[in-house]
């Protein structure tokens, strides 16, 4: 089987045999574009008009073609930034240069298909698409081809509905074919002339979709027990279950956020490579992961009271917001807040950073609830200022990137590049407020019963100041990854400073 790098000699041979003169028909969804444009439009409509799903059942009842027209007529998809199959586009451009007739043949609504065709200039001779009445898919598409191209046609598709079209094709080709289509073609003994592959390894795509590296944030659930010096088997086990529960929940909410942000992500220099924005993972797969991960998260959370009760004295801590039952409540608060952030709050200037920093504190409260360890007021105060600074540096870095790309306003955000100095002021002030909170905790000897050498904790001050100052300095230079958590877990200096801090705390015990 050839791929898109097949020597030009193959094309010349096809022309010599007469097949090069046969019209070349190209499917859109999953073929020319790696994503499904109808699903993209549905997600965009759901974000722009949250009440629109109430009408979907009525639209569907009128037929698929009518539903597509209703959806695509209400949104404007950015065709310039769609995730096109690059090897296929190169092949089509090569065939066009040789004078071959190329048709965009899709079940998508014609209004949208025309926009895609216009994006490619004169590449396509014509567009065949659904018209609001006829859904141009499967048998309907084949009938249209047979009527339009009595001399025969070559077709490029990707899914099971394309099976009969590929069987009837002079030179059947596929782009990122589904496994079900490949198996069906093997049973039919239909040999693909070419296959245009443009996708990353699925395991890598899956891990990136669930943002496994972001699970590092959830280590905060261990902190209340660690700082209270409660390293009992009960606390370790409950903290671990809490960590896994909130991590699965977080991954599910990240996917919801990515599905709602597909359009904005595609216009972003780095976020366009996210699995859903790039078309490497379908939204349907994302929805399946969401339900699966939420189910796992809930099961783990509901297990906590039973695990806790198995240890002596555990039942005494089973209250509404304290103990494992409390963890369930905090998990619910975390989920609702995160979803509210994805749907609306992230577009509200300043409120977004306050919510982001608050979610870190909720993780600490969830950890305290899971173990039954009281939440320290000092830890709560420190976390509010410290994580507020990290939220501000995240927005600051985004604005730095916008300036580098000559953009004035963040897509889907409430900030402009003119706000960058004010964000720097807010963020650095919050950072050093956290330093002040730590100094006050050490100086009033509140934790003297936990540390034999409380005075040695003063050595933490220069380490914290160094790390915070370095983060902001790198952000000002435009050298910081937009997410400070990613920076922290990949930066050697951060690991070194973390190790020094751990050693200081150990020496203070």
N, C-alpha and C positions, 0 to 999 in steps of 0.2 A: 504494500500500500504506500502511495506517495504522500508527502506532506507538502506544505506550502513552499518548501525549498526545492521542489522538483525542478531539474534543469529545464531551461527554456526549450531544449530539443523536444521534450514531451509535448509542449504546446504546439510547436511547429508540425510535429507528427499528426496531432489531432486535426490541425487545419488541413493538412494534406489529405486526410481521410474524410474530410467533409464535415466532421463534428464541430470544428471551430466556427462554422457558419450558423450552427443551430443557436437560437436565442438562449441566453443564460438567465435563468430566473432565480432570484435570491430571496429567501425568507428573511424576515426582520427579527422578531423576538427569539432570542437564544441563538441566533445565527449571525446576522450582520451586527446585531447588538447582543452582548452577552447576557443582558437582563431581560425581563419581560416588561415592556413599556406600559401595558395595561395595569400591571401590579404597581409599577412606579407611580402611575397616574392616580390610582386608588389611594395609595399611601399619602401622596401629596395632597389630594383632596381631603383626606381625613384630618390632616394637620391644619390645612387652611380653613376648612369648614367642618368643625367637629360634629355638627348635627347632621351632616350629609349621610352617614350610614343608615339613618332612619328611612331614607328613600331608596336604598339599594334594592331591597326586595321587590319594590314596585317596578323599578327599572329592569331588573332581571326577568320579571314575569313577561315583559314585552319581547324577550329574545336576546341572544348574545350580542347580535349586531347593534341593537338598540341600546343595550347597556353600555357598550363601548362608546357609542356616540354621546350618550349622556355624560359619561365620565370625562372623556377627552375634550368635550366641549366646554367643560368647566375649569380646566387647568391648563397651564402653559408649561410644558416640559422643556427644559433646556437641551435641545438636540445637539448643540455644540459639544457638550460635556458628557454625552452618553458613553458608556464603556463599549466602544466598538471593537470587534474582533480584528486586531491589527493585521495578522497574516492574510485574512480574507480580504480586507480592504486593499492590501497591496496587490493581491491577485486580480481583483476587479479592476483596479487602475491599470494593470498590465494588459488585461483583456480589452479594456476600453481603448487603450492606445493602439491596439491592433485593429480597431474598428468593429469590434463585436457588439451586437445589440444586447443590452443588459436591462433586465426588468426587476423592479422591487415588487415582489409578490408576497403579500402578508395578510393575515387575518386581522391585523390592527385596523382601526378606523382610518379611512382615506385621508381625512383632514390631517391627522398626525403623520401618516406615511408620506404625504406630500411635503411636510416640513423636513423630514429626514432626507428625502430625495433632493430637496432644494439645498440642503446643507452640503451635498456632494457636487453641486454645480450641474454639469451636463453628463455626469457619470451614468445615470439611468435614462434609458430611452423612454420609459413610461412607468406608471405605478398601477398595480392591480391590488385592490384592498377592499375591505368591508365597507359598505355604503350606508349603514344604518338600518338596512332591510335584509341584505344577504350577508351572512357570515362567511367570508372567503377562507375556509379551512377544509382540509381533508378532501372529500368527494367534490365539494363545490369548487375548490381550487383546481382540482384535476380537470373537471368539466370545462372550466374557464380556459385552462391551458390548451386542451384539445381543440376548442373552438378557435382560439386566437392563434395557435401555432400548429397547423396541420402538418407542417414539415417535421415536427418533433421539437423537443426542448431538453435542455440540461437544467437540473434543479439542485439547489443547495439547501438542505434543511438540517434539523437537529433533534426532532422528537418523534414519538410514535405517530402522531397525525400525518407526518411526512412520509410514512412508510410506502403507501401506494404511489405517491408522487415519485419517490426514488426508484421504485420498481419500473415505472413508465419512463424514466429519464434515460436519455441517450448516454450521458456520462454522469451517473449519480455521484454527488459529493455531499459531505457533511461538515459542519462546523461545531466543535465541542459537542459531539453527539451524546445523548443520554444513553445510559447503559441498556435500558429497555429497547431502544432503537437498534443499537449495535447487535444485541442478541437476536432481535426479530430479523434483521437483515442477514445474519448468518444462517438462520433457519430457512430463509427464502433463497439463500445462495446468491444474494445480491452483493456484488463486489463494488466497494466505493472506489471511484477513480482518484479522489483526493480527500484528505481530511485536514481541516484547518483548526489547529489546536492553539488556544490562547487561554490558559487557566493555570493556576498554581496548585501545588499538591494539596489535596483535601484536608489532610491532618493539620498542615500548617495554617490553612485557611480557617479551620474550625477553632484552633487555639487562639488565633488572632481575633476571631469573632467574639469569643467569650471573654476576651481580654484577660487572659490568665495572669499577666503581670500585675493587673490591678488588684488581684487578690492580696497583694502585699499590704494594701491599705487596711485590710481586715485583721491584720496581726494586732491591731489596736485592742481587739477584744481580750487579748491576753494581759494587757497592761494593768488593769485594776488589780488583778490577783497578784501579779508580779510585784507591783509597787507596795502591796500590802503584805508581801513576803509570805503569801499563801500558795505554796507549791505542793499541796496535798494531791493525792491521786484524784479526788473528787473534783478539785478546781481545774486540774490539767485536762481531765477527760471532758468536763463540761465546757471548758474554754475551746477545746478542739472541735467539739460538735457545734458550738456556736459559730466558730470560725468558718466551718464548712457550710453551715446553713446560710449565713449572711453572704458568703462568697457565691454560692449558687444563685441566691436571690439577686445579688449585684450583677452577675453575668446576664441574667434574664432581663434586667432593667437596662443594661448597656445595649443589648440587642434591640429592645424597643426604641431606645433613643436613636440608634443607628438607622433603623427602618424609617423613622419619622424624619431623619436628617439626610436622607439619600441625596436629594437635590443639592443642598448646601454643601455636603461633603464632596460632591463631584467637582465643585468649583474651587476646592481647597487643595493647595499643592501637595499636602501629605495625606489628608483624610480621604482623598479620592482613591487611595489604595486600600481602604477598608474593604472587607469582604463583600458587603452588600452594595456599596457605592461602585466598586469595580466590577460587579457582576459575577464574581467568583463563587458566591454563595447566594442561592435564591431566597427571596423573602419567605417562601413556604417552608424551607428548611429552618429559617430563623424562627418562624412561629412555632414549629415543632420543638425546637430547643427551648424556647420561652416556657411553654407549658411543662416540658419535662423537668427543667431546672427549678421552676416554681414548686413543682410537686416534691422534688427531692428536698428543697429548702424547708418546706412545711413539715415533711415527715421527720427530718432531723430536729426541727424545733420542738415538735410534739413529743419526741423521745426524751428530751432533756429532763422533764419532771420525774420520769420513771427512773432514769439513771441517777438523778440527784437523790431520790427517795431511797435508793439502794444503800446509801451510805448513812452511818449513824448521825442522827440529828438533822438530816437533810430536810425532813418534812416541815420543820419549823420555819424555813425560809420560803415556802411556797405561797407568796402573796402576789398581789396584782402587778406591781412594778419591781418587785425584788424577788430574787430566786429565778429558777428556770421558767416559771409561769410569766414572770416579768419579761424575760427575754422574748417570748412570743409577742408581747405587747410592743416592745421596742422594735422587733422585726417588722411588725405591721406599720409602725410609725416611719421606719426607714423606707419601706416599700412605697407607701403613699407619698412621702416627701419626694423620693426619687422620681416617681412617675409624674408628680406635679411639676417637678423641675423639667423633665423631658418635654411635657406638653406645653408648658407656658412660662414657668418661672425663669428659665434660662434666658429668656428674651427681655427680662426686666432688669434694667440697669441697677447695679448695686445689690438688689435683692438676690440676684443669682450667686454672688460671692458669699453673701451671708448664709444662704442655704447650703452651699458647698461646704463651708466651714462647719456649719451645724451638723452636717451628716457625719463628719469625723467625730464630733462629740457624741452623737447618737451611738456610734460604734463602741465608744468607751462605756456608755451607759448600758448598752446591750451586753457587753462583757461583764460588767458589774452585776447585771441581773442574772446572767447565766451561772455565775459562781456564788451569788449571794453575798459578795464582798461589797461593803458600802463604798459609794463613789466619793472620792476625796474632793472637797470644794476647791482645793488648790489645783488638783489635776484638771478639773472642769474649767477653771479660770485660765490656766495655762493653755489648754487645748483650744479654747475659743480664740485667743489672740494669735497663737502660733499657726493654726490652720486657716485663720482668716488671711494671714500674710501669704500663705501658700496659694490660696484661692486668688488673691490679687496678683501674685506673680504669674499665675497661669494666664489671666486676662492680659497682663502687661506683655507677656511674650507673644500672645496672639496679635496685639497691636503692633509690636515690633515687626512681626512678619508681614502685616498689612502694609506698613510703611515701605518695607523692602520690595513689595509687589505693587507699589503705587496705587493702593486702594485706600479709600477714606473711611468706609464703614464696614464693620464686620457683618457678614451674612448671617441673619438669624440672631444677631446680638444687638444690644442697645448702646454700644460704644463706638466712638469715633477716634481717629488717630490723635485728635486734639486733646483727648482725655488722658494721654499716656503719662504726662508728668503728675497729674493728680492721682492716678492709680499708683504711681511710684511712691508718692507721699503717703497714701493710705496704707500701702503694703509694708513699707519700711517702719512706719509708726507702729503698726500692729505687731511686727516682728520684735521690736524692742520693748513693747509692752509685755510680751511673753517673757522676755529676759528679766524685766522688773518683777513679774510675778514669781519667777523662780528664785530670784534673790530674796524676796520677802519670805518665801517659804523656808529658805535655809536660815535666814537671820532670826526668825521668831521661834525656831527650834520646835515647830509643830510636829515634826517627824522624829524627834529625839528618841522616842521609844523604839523606833525601827532601825536606827543607825547608832553604832557605838562611837563612831568618829564623824559626827555631823559636819564638823568644820571642813572636812576634806571635800565635801560636795561643792564648795566654792570653786574647785578646779573645773567644774562643769561650765562655769560662766564663760571663760574664754573660748571653750570648744563650741558652745552654742552660738556665741557671737560670730566666731569665724565661719561657721557653716551658713548661718543666715546671711551674713554679709557677702559671702562668696556666691550664694545663689542669686542674690540681687545684682551683684556685679556682672555675673555671666549673663543674666537676663538683659541688663542694660547694653551689653555688647552684642546681643542677638545670638548668643551661643547656647542658650538654655532650651532644651526640649520643652514644648508647650506644657507638658505635664510634669510638674516637679517630682512626682512620685517615680516616674520612669527615670528621671535624672538621678534620684537618690539611690535606686536599686541597681543602677548601671555605672555609677561614678565611683572610682577607686578611692578618691579622697573622702567621699561620704562614708564608705565602708571603714576606712581608717579612723575617721573621727568617731564613728559609732563604736568601734572597738575600744578606743581610748575612753569614751564615756562609760562603757560597760566596766572597764577596769577601775575607773574612779569610783563608781557605785559599789563595786565589789570590795574595794579597799576601805570604803566607809562603813561597811557592815560591822 
